[in-house]
Amino acid sequence: MKKLLKVVFIVLSLFCFTENAAAESSAYQVTFETLDCNGDSGFATVGVDQIYKIQSAGCAGADGVPLKQLLVHDGSGSYNVFTLSQEESENINKEIKAYMNARRGILERSDAIIVKP
């Protein structure tokens, strides 16, 4: 009986640890359309906490509107660069602001604590 309880305790402990690790590693992410200066397009997803800034890309899209660059921390002191349309950069800004407002709302409405790893 004692061995069974030990096994159950170990399994439950591992389960709880795994769930906590998964919850901490799943940051809020934004998905957006990329658009290169040469007209190529695609999609990317990045964590909100990794975004550094949006700046001018120095070129224009097929419609003549200047493109933007999204700089994202890559974890090694450098940045990954994604080229975006003006509209897409505005959408990312709106999504980040909505996310931050939601986080602030959670803190204001409850006794919740947000723990960052």
C-alpha positions in Angstrom: 0.0 0.0 0.0 2.8 2.4 0.8 4.5 1.7 -2.5 1.3 2.4 -4.3 0.9 5.7 -2.5 4.5 6.6 -3.4 3.9 5.8 -7.0 0.7 7.8 -7.1 2.5 10.8 -5.4 5.3 10.7 -7.9 3.0 10.5 -10.9 0.9 13.4 -9.6 4.0 15.4 -8.9 5.3 14.9 -12.4 1.9 15.7 -13.9 1.8 19.0 -12.0 5.3 19.9 -12.9 4.7 19.2 -16.6 1.5 21.3 -16.6 3.3 24.2 -14.9 6.2 24.1 -17.4 3.8 24.0 -20.3 1.8 27.0 -19.0 4.9 29.1 -18.4 6.3 28.3 -21.9 3.1 29.3 -23.7 3.3 33.1 -24.1 0.7 35.1 -25.9 1.6 35.2 -29.6 0.6 37.3 -32.6 0.4 35.9 -36.2 0.9 38.3 -39.1 1.4 38.4 -42.8 5.0 39.2 -44.0 5.6 41.1 -47.2 9.1 41.4 -48.7 10.4 44.4 -50.7 10.5 42.1 -53.8 6.8 41.2 -53.4 7.1 37.8 -51.7 4.7 37.1 -48.9 4.2 34.7 -46.1 3.1 34.4 -42.4 4.9 34.4 -39.1 4.1 34.0 -35.4 6.0 35.6 -32.6 5.6 36.0 -28.8 4.4 39.4 -27.8 7.2 39.7 -25.1 9.8 39.1 -27.7 8.9 42.1 -30.0 11.4 44.9 -29.8 10.0 47.6 -32.2 8.6 48.4 -35.6 10.6 50.6 -37.9 10.8 51.7 -41.5 12.0 49.0 -44.0 13.4 51.5 -46.5 11.4 50.1 -49.4 7.9 50.2 -50.7 5.4 47.4 -51.5 3.8 46.8 -54.9 1.2 49.5 -54.1 3.9 52.1 -53.4 3.2 52.3 -49.7 6.4 52.2 -47.6 6.9 48.8 -45.8 7.8 48.4 -42.1 10.2 46.0 -40.3 9.3 44.2 -37.1 12.4 43.5 -34.9 12.0 40.4 -32.6 14.5 39.4 -30.0 16.0 36.0 -30.9 17.4 35.1 -27.5 21.1 35.5 -28.4 21.3 39.3 -28.4 20.3 39.7 -32.0 17.0 40.2 -33.8 14.9 38.4 -36.3 13.5 40.9 -38.9 10.1 40.6 -40.5 9.0 43.0 -43.3 5.3 44.0 -43.0 2.8 46.3 -44.7 1.8 49.5 -43.0 -1.6 48.0 -42.3 -0.2 44.8 -40.8 2.1 46.8 -38.5 -0.9 48.8 -37.3 -2.8 45.5 -36.6 0.1 44.2 -34.6 0.2 47.4 -32.5 -3.6 47.1 -31.9 -3.3 43.4 -30.9 -0.4 44.1 -28.4 -2.3 47.0 -26.9 -5.4 44.8 -26.5 -3.4 42.1 -24.9 -1.7 44.5 -22.4 -5.1 46.0 -21.5 -6.5 42.5 -20.9 -3.6 41.8 -18.6 -4.0 45.0 -16.7 -7.8 44.3 -16.4 -7.1 40.9 -14.9 -4.9 42.6 -12.2 -7.4 45.3 -11.5 -10.4 42.9 -11.2 -8.9 40.2 -9.0 -6.2 39.1 -6.6 -4.4 37.4 -9.5 -0.7 37.3 -9.6 1.2 37.1 -13.0 4.4 35.3 -12.6 7.0 35.6 -15.4 9.8 33.0 -15.6 
